[in-house]
Amino acid sequence: MTGTPTPTIGFIYPDHAAEDDYPFAAQILGVDLPVVHIYGTDLHAVPELLDLGSPEKLAGGAALLAGEKPDAVVWACTSGSFVYGPDGAKQQSESLAEVTGVPTSSTSFAFVNALHALGITRVAVAASYPADVARLFVEFLAAADIEVLSVSSAGIETAAEVGLLSPERVVELAVRNDHPDAQALLIPDTAMRTMGVVGSLEQRLGKPVLTANQVTIWEGLRLAGHTAVQPSLGTLFERGNSHGSD
């Protein structure tokens, strides 16, 4: 790990599910990754997700982070950003940046930026969402020239349920839904605990695995201009993370 001073990256996280991925990563990376929470109805359904990612709720999250003096802020919710579509998600991040006064992004753009940084254009998606929500993620990726070769939908309706999945169940979901021609496997829900299994998943599949909490943390560090190298967190952290495009 290089770069001084050590940055503080703030995360606005929806409800409660797998937020302990962030202190887990913070300890390994030696950075400060404070998490604050905003609340919705905890349903993976489009109207509820649009409400969860509304400017009012995100501004409330930004206010909770203000005391941490973050160097960058990320809206740590994939579905609560991609449901707005690429243009709407961009406006969402820009509005949040106006409130925070620091570089700001969301998990959906973190996936896109991570894929571009790794030069990956063909992926498989192992989603916990219902099928209609998963399709919106596929459309979001397609707008960024990422081809989804296969997408699975576990059909889990709430983030709380996703957060209860055991590491073994997460691995099973991932392995079962890979595609042989995919350059990487994507696991898009920040409600799923993945930071402790991503390294072993990559070894098992023989390809990069990008997970929501992993790319969210990478994106925040990238926005702050901080390079973190930690191979145990997957290919994305093998070469550092100060590269890539907005």
C-alpha positions in Angstrom: 0.0 0.0 0.0 1.4 3.4 -0.9 0.3 7.0 -0.6 0.1 9.4 2.3 -1.8 10.6 4.2 -4.2 7.6 4.6 -7.5 8.6 3.2 -11.0 8.4 4.7 -13.6 7.0 2.4 -17.2 7.4 3.4 -20.0 5.0 2.4 -23.7 5.5 2.5 -25.2 2.1 3.0 -28.8 1.1 2.8 -30.4 -0.5 5.8 -28.4 -3.3 7.5 -27.1 -6.5 5.9 -23.4 -6.9 5.0 -21.9 -3.6 6.2 -19.3 -5.6 8.2 -17.5 -6.2 4.9 -16.2 -2.6 5.3 -14.4 -2.8 8.6 -13.1 -6.2 7.5 -11.5 -4.5 4.4 -10.4 -1.4 6.3 -8.3 -3.6 8.6 -6.7 -5.4 5.8 -6.0 -2.3 3.7 -5.1 0.0 6.6 -7.5 2.7 5.6 -10.5 4.4 7.2 -13.8 3.3 5.7 -16.7 4.7 7.9 -20.2 3.6 7.0 -23.5 5.4 7.7 -27.0 4.1 7.0 -30.1 5.3 5.3 -33.3 3.4 5.4 -36.1 2.3 3.0 -38.5 -0.6 2.9 -35.7 -3.1 2.2 -37.4 -4.5 -0.9 -35.6 -5.3 -4.2 -38.4 -3.7 -6.1 -38.1 -0.8 -8.5 -40.4 1.8 -6.8 -38.8 1.1 -3.4 -35.3 1.3 -4.9 -36.0 4.6 -6.6 -37.1 6.0 -3.2 -34.1 4.6 -1.5 -31.7 6.4 -3.8 -33.6 9.7 -3.8 -31.7 12.9 -3.4 -33.3 13.6 0.0 -32.3 10.3 1.4 -28.7 10.4 0.1 -28.3 14.0 1.3 -29.3 12.7 4.8 -26.6 10.1 4.5 -24.1 12.7 3.5 -25.0 14.8 6.6 -24.3 11.7 8.8 -20.8 11.4 7.1 -19.8 15.0 7.4 -18.1 14.7 10.7 -15.8 12.0 9.3 -14.4 14.6 6.8 -14.2 12.0 4.0 -11.9 12.4 1.0 -14.5 10.6 -1.2 -18.0 9.3 -0.8 -19.7 6.3 -2.4 -23.4 5.4 -2.4 -22.9 1.7 -1.5 -26.0 0.3 -3.3 -26.0 -1.2 -6.7 -29.7 -1.6 -7.3 -30.4 1.8 -5.7 -28.3 3.4 -8.4 -28.7 1.4 -11.6 -32.5 1.5 -11.4 -32.1 5.2 -12.4 -30.4 4.2 -15.7 -27.0 5.5 -16.7 -28.1 9.2 -17.0 -30.1 9.1 -13.9 -27.4 7.4 -11.9 -24.9 10.0 -13.1 -27.2 12.8 -12.0 -27.6 11.0 -8.7 -23.8 11.0 -8.1 -23.5 14.6 -9.2 -26.2 15.7 -6.9 -24.6 13.9 -4.0 -21.2 15.4 -4.9 -22.7 18.9 -4.6 -23.8 18.0 -1.0 -20.6 16.3 0.1 -18.1 18.6 -1.7 -15.8 15.7 -2.5 -15.5 13.1 -5.3 -18.6 10.9 -5.2 -19.8 7.8 -7.0 -22.0 4.7 -6.6 -21.6 1.0 -6.7 -23.1 0.7 -10.2 -20.4 3.0 -11.6 -17.8 1.3 -9.5 -18.6 -1.9 -11.4 -18.2 -0.2 -14.8 -15.0 1.6 -13.8 -13.5 -1.6 -12.4 -14.3 -3.6 -15.5 -12.8 -0.8 -17.7 -9.7 -0.7 -15.5 -9.2 -4.5 -16.0 -10.0 -4.4 -19.7 -12.9 -6.8 -19.3 -15.9 -6.6 -21.7 -17.6 -10.0 -21.3 -19.1 -11.0 -18.0 -21.5 -13.3 -16.2 -23.8 -12.0 -13.5 -24.8 -13.9 -10.4 -27.5 -11.7 -8.9 -29.5 -12.1 -5.8 -32.3 -9.8 -7.1 -35.6 -10.7 -8.7 -35.3 -11.1 -12.5 -36.8 -7.7 -13.4 -34.3 -5.9 -11.2 -31.4 -8.0 -12.5 -32.3 -7.1 -16.1 -31.9 -3.4 -15.3 -28.3 -4.1 -14.2 -27.7 -5.9 -17.5 -29.0 -2.8 -19.3 -26.8 -0.5 -17.2 -23.7 -2.6 -18.1 -24.7 -2.7 -21.8 -24.7 1.1 -21.9 -21.1 0.9 -20.9 -20.2 -1.6 -23.6 -20.1 -4.5 -21.2 -21.6 -7.7 -22.7 -23.5 -9.9 -20.2 -23.2 -13.5 -21.4 -25.4 -14.9 -18.7 -27.4 -13.6 -15.8 -29.0 -15.5 -12.9 -31.6 -14.3 -10.5 -31.8 -15.8 -7.1 -35.1 -14.0 -6.6 -34.4 -12.9 -3.0 -36.7 -10.0 -2.2 -35.0 -8.2 0.6 -31.5 -7.2 1.5 -31.8 -8.6 5.0 -32.4 -12.1 3.6 -29.3 -11.7 1.3 -27.3 -10.7 4.4 -28.1 -14.0 6.0 -26.5 -16.1 3.3 -23.6 -18.2 4.6 -20.2 -18.0 3.0 -20.8 -21.5 1.6 -24.1 -20.4 0.0 -22.4 -17.3 -1.5 -19.7 -19.5 -3.1 -22.3 -22.0 -4.3 -24.4 -19.2 -5.9 -21.3 -17.8 -7.6 -19.9 -21.1 -8.9 -23.2 -22.3 -10.2 -23.8 -19.2 -12.2 -20.5 -18.6 -13.9 -20.2 -18.7 -17.7 -17.2 -20.5 -19.4 -16.7 -17.6 -21.9 -17.1 -14.8 -19.4 -13.9 -12.9 -18.5 -15.2 -12.2 -15.0 -18.1 -13.0 -12.7 -20.0 -10.2 -11.2 -21.9 -10.4 -7.9 -23.8 -7.2 -7.7 -25.5 -6.9 -4.3 -23.9 -4.9 -1.4 -26.2 -6.8 0.9 -24.1 -10.0 0.3 -21.0 -10.6 2.4 -18.2 -11.3 -0.2 -15.0 -9.7 1.0 -13.9 -12.9 2.9 -14.5 -15.2 0.0 -13.6 -13.3 -3.2 -10.0 -14.5 -3.2 -11.0 -18.2 -2.9 -13.7 -17.7 -5.5 -11.2 -16.4 -8.0 -8.9 -19.4 -7.4 -11.8 -21.8 -7.9 -13.1 -20.1 -11.1 -9.8 -19.1 -12.5 -10.9 -15.6 -13.4 -11.6 -12.2 -11.7 -14.6 -12.0 -9.5 -16.0 -8.6 -8.9 -18.4 -8.1 -6.0 -20.4 -5.1 -5.0 -18.7 -4.3 -1.7 -15.3 -5.0 -3.2 -15.7 -2.6 -6.2 -17.4 0.0 -4.0 -14.3 0.2 -1.7 -12.0 0.2 -4.7 -13.9 3.0 -6.3 -13.8 5.2 -3.2 -10.0 4.7 -2.9 -9.6 5.4 -6.6 -11.6 8.6 -6.3 -9.3 9.7 -3.4 -6.2 8.9 -5.5 -5.1 6.2 -3.1 -3.4 3.0 -4.3 -4.1 -0.1 -2.3 -2.6 -3.5 -3.2 -4.1 -6.5 -1.4 -4.3 -9.7 -3.5 -6.4 -11.4 -0.9 -9.2 -9.1 -2.0 -9.1 -10.3 -5.6 -7.6 -9.3 -9.0 -9.0 -5.8 -8.7 -6.6 -5.2 -5.8 -3.5 -7.0 -7.3 -2.2 -4.0 -9.2 -3.4 -1.1 -7.2 -6.4 1.0 -7.9 -5.3 4.5 -8.9 -5.9 3.7 -12.6 -9.1 3.4 -14.5 -11.5 6.0 -16.0 -14.4 7.9 -14.7 
